[in-house]
């Protein structure tokens, strides 16, 4: 039932045309609102010829004529949001995804002659296509879409996101060096916790794969401390941190992290895995003199909480309980 509903939703969003408005028999792309230094008007984009943009616009008597506008005079072009952008976010099964890919391809092809003009949503369309490829696990094809945006000579707001998405796809494709090329030094989107978490976790995983475990720990614990409730960051970040502590032989931090997970998340899969990682290093830990206080992980009889304790969110991580350097 849910699959049929999604299919109907995708088809409704795609509709018969590319844009929000119904597809027109008129030539060109539009309707578009063009803002120029002399004012604004409605028209349809016909072609770009060197330093001129040719559009069709309506005269006062209702007739339509072509006009050329110098590119230097154009401030902004506003087009309706293409329906396929919403469809790309809800497409689930293979048929829906294929329909979205085909609609995006048509849209990108129609916008290509106007690429680089401010307000033309071709880079947003390519970004959506890359994200659909990512959801399919087609990492290399996704990276090609993101690279297409990054290689353009003009600046656009999609470049920052494309860089992060390319880094994430590279890490998922098993290429940590390429992932770090994109993700190290990248500007993180402070207004998008989901993308920030995805990018930082991928960067940490790539750093760990390259043997830079201390740097990876900084990223993992950043998510644990500052974004614990996004994408299960607390549990997955602690689990990944245990692996890093094992690699750098920081046995005390490893043991304390496992104890914390046993106390706060005793039934979690991540906790069981952390326990297994600790058990695999038990002989090394004991040889180093690490005190394996098994009773410390047992539940403690509840006492009257102090005001500070009472205000602490359930399941939250106290930064004093985890070593970050």
C-alpha positions as CSV (number, residue, x, y, z in Angstrom):
1,X,0.0,0.0,0.0
2,X,2.8,2.4,1.0
3,X,4.7,1.6,-2.2
4,X,1.6,2.4,-4.4
5,X,1.0,5.6,-2.5
6,X,4.6,6.7,-3.1
7,X,4.4,5.8,-6.8
8,X,1.3,7.9,-7.1
9,X,3.0,10.8,-5.2
10,X,6.1,10.7,-7.4
11,X,4.0,10.6,-10.6
12,X,1.9,13.5,-9.3
13,X,5.0,15.5,-8.5
14,X,6.5,14.8,-11.9
15,X,3.3,15.5,-13.7
16,X,3.3,16.1,-17.4
17,X,5.9,18.8,-17.4
18,X,9.2,19.8,-15.9
19,X,8.1,22.9,-14.0
20,X,5.5,23.6,-11.3
21,X,3.3,25.2,-13.9
22,X,1.9,23.0,-16.6
23,X,4.2,22.4,-19.6
24,X,3.5,25.1,-22.3
25,X,3.4,24.7,-26.0
26,X,5.3,28.0,-26.2
27,X,9.0,27.9,-27.1
28,X,11.7,28.4,-24.5
29,X,12.0,27.9,-20.7
30,X,9.6,29.5,-18.4
31,X,7.7,31.3,-17.3
32,X,10.6,33.3,-15.8
33,X,10.8,36.6,-13.9
34,X,13.8,38.5,-15.1
35,X,15.2,41.2,-12.9
36,X,17.3,43.7,-14.8
37,X,18.9,47.1,-13.9
38,X,15.9,48.7,-15.7
39,X,13.2,46.8,-13.8
40,X,11.6,43.4,-14.0
41,X,9.3,41.6,-16.4
42,X,7.9,38.1,-17.2
43,X,9.1,36.2,-20.2
44,X,10.5,32.9,-21.5
45,X,14.2,32.1,-22.0
46,X,14.9,31.4,-25.7
47,X,18.6,31.3,-26.2
48,X,21.9,32.8,-25.1
49,X,24.0,34.4,-27.9
50,X,27.5,35.6,-26.7
51,X,26.8,38.5,-24.3
52,X,23.0,38.6,-25.0
53,X,20.1,36.6,-23.6
54,X,17.1,36.4,-25.9
55,X,13.7,36.1,-24.4
56,X,10.1,36.2,-25.5
57,X,7.9,38.7,-23.7
58,X,4.4,40.1,-24.0
59,X,3.6,43.5,-25.4
60,X,0.9,45.8,-23.9
61,X,-1.5,44.7,-26.7
62,X,-1.0,41.0,-25.7
63,X,1.2,40.1,-28.6
64,X,4.5,38.3,-28.0
65,X,7.9,39.5,-29.3
66,X,11.5,38.6,-28.9
67,X,13.9,40.9,-27.1
68,X,17.6,40.7,-26.4
69,X,19.0,41.7,-23.0
70,X,22.7,42.2,-22.3
71,X,23.9,39.7,-19.8
72,X,25.6,42.5,-17.9
73,X,22.1,44.1,-17.3
74,X,20.6,40.9,-15.7
75,X,20.5,40.8,-11.9
76,X,18.5,37.7,-11.3
77,X,16.4,35.1,-13.2
78,X,13.6,33.5,-11.2
79,X,12.1,30.3,-12.4
80,X,9.4,28.1,-10.7
81,X,10.8,25.3,-8.6
82,X,10.8,22.1,-10.8
83,X,8.4,19.4,-9.6
84,X,11.1,16.8,-10.0
85,X,13.1,18.3,-7.0
86,X,10.3,17.2,-4.6
87,X,9.9,13.9,-6.4
88,X,13.6,13.2,-6.0
89,X,13.2,13.4,-2.2
90,X,10.4,10.8,-2.0
91,X,11.2,8.3,-4.8
92,X,11.7,4.9,-3.2
93,X,11.6,1.9,-5.6
94,X,13.5,1.4,-8.8
95,X,10.7,2.5,-11.1
96,X,10.2,5.8,-9.2
97,X,13.9,6.5,-9.1
98,X,14.3,5.8,-12.8
99,X,11.4,8.2,-13.5
100,X,13.2,10.8,-11.4
101,X,16.5,10.3,-13.2
102,X,14.8,10.7,-16.6
103,X,13.0,13.9,-15.5
104,X,16.2,15.3,-14.1
105,X,18.1,14.5,-17.3
106,X,15.4,16.3,-19.4
107,X,15.6,19.3,-17.1
108,X,19.4,19.5,-17.1
109,X,19.5,19.3,-20.9
110,X,16.9,22.1,-21.3
111,X,18.8,24.3,-18.9
112,X,22.3,23.7,-20.2
113,X,22.2,26.5,-22.8
114,X,21.7,29.0,-19.9
115,X,24.2,27.5,-17.4
116,X,26.1,30.1,-15.4
117,X,23.3,32.7,-15.5
118,X,22.3,33.7,-12.0
119,X,19.1,31.9,-10.9
120,X,19.2,29.0,-13.4
121,X,18.6,25.9,-11.3
122,X,20.8,23.5,-13.3
123,X,23.4,23.0,-10.5
124,X,20.6,22.3,-8.1
125,X,19.2,19.7,-10.5
126,X,22.6,18.0,-10.9
127,X,23.0,18.0,-7.1
128,X,19.6,16.2,-6.8
129,X,20.8,13.7,-9.4
130,X,23.9,13.0,-7.4
131,X,22.0,12.6,-4.2
132,X,19.6,10.1,-5.9
133,X,22.7,8.1,-7.1
134,X,24.0,8.2,-3.5
135,X,20.8,6.7,-2.1
136,X,21.2,3.9,-4.7
137,X,24.7,3.2,-3.5
138,X,26.1,4.2,-7.0
139,X,29.0,6.1,-5.5
140,X,31.1,6.8,-8.5
141,X,28.1,8.1,-10.6
142,X,27.2,10.3,-7.6
143,X,30.7,11.7,-7.4
144,X,30.7,12.5,-11.1
145,X,27.6,14.7,-10.6
146,X,29.1,16.5,-7.7
147,X,32.4,17.0,-9.6
148,X,30.5,18.5,-12.5
149,X,29.3,21.3,-10.2
150,X,32.7,21.8,-8.5
151,X,34.5,22.1,-11.9
152,X,32.3,25.0,-13.1
153,X,34.2,28.4,-13.4
154,X,31.4,30.4,-11.8
155,X,30.5,30.5,-8.2
156,X,27.2,29.0,-7.0
157,X,25.8,28.1,-3.6
158,X,25.6,24.4,-4.5
159,X,29.4,24.1,-4.6
160,X,29.8,23.8,-0.8
161,X,27.2,21.1,-0.6
162,X,28.6,19.3,-3.7
163,X,32.0,19.2,-2.0
164,X,30.7,17.6,1.1
165,X,28.5,15.1,-0.8
166,X,31.5,14.1,-3.0
167,X,33.5,13.5,0.1
168,X,30.9,11.4,1.7
169,X,30.4,9.3,-1.5
170,X,34.1,8.8,-1.8
171,X,34.4,7.5,1.8
172,X,31.5,5.2,1.2
173,X,33.2,4.0,-2.0
174,X,36.2,3.0,0.0
175,X,38.5,5.8,-1.1
176,X,39.5,7.6,2.1
177,X,42.2,9.7,0.4
178,X,39.7,11.2,-2.0
179,X,37.2,11.7,0.8
180,X,39.7,13.8,2.7
181,X,40.6,15.8,-0.4
182,X,37.0,17.0,-0.3
183,X,36.2,17.0,3.4
184,X,39.3,18.4,5.1
185,X,39.0,22.2,5.3
186,X,35.5,22.1,4.0
187,X,33.0,24.6,5.3
188,X,30.4,22.8,7.4
189,X,26.7,23.7,7.1
190,X,25.9,24.9,10.7
191,X,22.2,25.3,9.6
192,X,22.0,21.6,8.5
193,X,22.7,19.2,11.3
194,X,21.9,16.2,9.2
195,X,24.5,17.0,6.4
196,X,27.0,18.2,9.0
197,X,26.7,14.9,10.9
198,X,27.0,12.9,7.7
199,X,30.1,14.8,6.5
200,X,31.9,14.9,9.9
201,X,31.3,11.1,10.5
202,X,32.6,10.3,7.0
203,X,35.6,12.6,7.5
204,X,36.4,10.8,10.8
205,X,36.0,7.4,9.2
206,X,38.4,8.4,6.4
207,X,40.9,9.8,8.9
208,X,40.8,6.5,10.9
209,X,41.2,4.5,7.6
210,X,44.4,6.6,6.9
211,X,45.8,5.8,10.4
212,X,45.1,9.3,11.8
213,X,43.2,8.1,14.8
214,X,43.8,11.1,17.1
215,X,42.3,13.4,14.4
216,X,39.4,10.9,13.8
217,X,38.7,11.0,17.6
218,X,38.3,14.8,17.5
219,X,35.6,14.4,14.9
220,X,33.8,11.5,16.4
221,X,33.7,13.1,19.9
222,X,32.6,16.4,18.3
223,X,29.4,14.6,17.2
224,X,29.0,12.8,20.5
225,X,29.3,16.1,22.5
226,X,27.6,18.6,20.3
227,X,25.2,16.6,18.1
228,X,24.3,13.5,20.2
229,X,20.7,13.3,19.1
230,X,21.3,13.6,15.3
231,X,21.7,10.4,13.3
232,X,22.4,8.3,16.5
233,X,25.7,10.2,16.8
234,X,26.2,9.5,20.5
235,X,26.2,5.7,20.1
236,X,27.9,5.4,16.8
237,X,30.5,8.0,17.7
238,X,31.3,6.2,21.0
239,X,31.5,2.9,19.2
240,X,33.9,4.3,16.6
241,X,35.9,6.0,19.3
242,X,36.5,2.7,21.1
243,X,38.1,1.4,17.9
244,X,40.4,4.5,17.7
245,X,41.4,4.2,21.3
246,X,42.4,0.6,20.7
247,X,44.5,1.6,17.7
248,X,46.5,4.2,19.7
249,X,46.5,1.9,22.8
250,X,44.8,4.4,25.1
251,X,43.4,1.7,27.3
252,X,42.0,3.9,30.1
253,X,39.9,6.0,27.7
254,X,38.8,2.8,25.9
255,X,37.7,1.2,29.2
256,X,35.9,4.3,30.5
257,X,34.1,4.7,27.2
258,X,32.9,1.1,27.3
259,X,31.8,1.6,30.9
260,X,29.8,4.7,29.9
261,X,28.1,2.8,27.1
262,X,27.3,-0.1,29.4
263,X,25.8,2.3,31.9
264,X,23.8,4.4,29.5
265,X,23.0,2.0,26.7
266,X,23.3,-1.5,28.1
267,X,21.1,-3.2,25.4
268,X,22.5,-1.4,22.3
269,X,24.2,-3.2,19.5
270,X,26.9,-0.6,19.5
271,X,27.6,-1.3,23.2
272,X,27.9,-5.1,22.5
273,X,30.4,-4.3,19.7
274,X,32.4,-2.0,22.0
275,X,32.5,-4.8,24.6
276,X,33.8,-7.2,22.0
277,X,36.5,-4.8,20.9
278,X,37.5,-4.4,24.6
279,X,37.6,-8.1,25.2
280,X,39.8,-8.6,22.1
281,X,42.4,-6.3,23.7
282,X,42.0,-7.5,27.3
283,X,45.5,-9.1,27.5
284,X,47.1,-5.9,26.2
285,X,45.1,-3.8,28.7
286,X,45.9,-6.0,31.6
287,X,49.6,-6.0,30.6
288,X,49.6,-2.2,30.6
289,X,48.1,-2.2,34.1
290,X,44.6,-1.0,33.1
291,X,42.2,-1.7,36.0
292,X,39.3,-3.7,34.6
293,X,36.7,-2.8,37.3
294,X,33.8,-5.0,36.1
295,X,31.6,-3.9,39.0
296,X,31.8,-0.3,37.9
297,X,29.5,-1.0,35.0
298,X,26.8,-2.5,37.3
299,X,23.8,-0.3,38.0
300,X,24.2,1.9,41.1
301,X,21.5,2.4,43.6
302,X,19.7,5.6,42.8
303,X,20.4,8.6,45.1
304,X,18.7,11.9,45.4
305,X,20.0,13.9,42.4
306,X,21.7,17.2,42.8
307,X,20.3,20.2,40.8
308,X,23.2,19.8,38.3
309,X,22.5,16.1,37.9
310,X,18.8,16.6,37.6
311,X,19.2,19.1,34.7
312,X,21.3,16.7,32.6
313,X,19.4,15.3,29.6
314,X,18.7,11.6,29.8
315,X,21.3,9.7,27.7
316,X,23.5,12.9,27.3
317,X,27.2,12.7,27.4
318,X,29.2,14.5,30.0
319,X,32.4,15.8,28.4
320,X,34.4,15.0,31.6
321,X,33.6,11.3,31.1
322,X,35.3,11.0,27.7
323,X,38.8,11.9,26.9
324,X,39.0,14.1,23.8
325,X,42.7,14.4,23.3
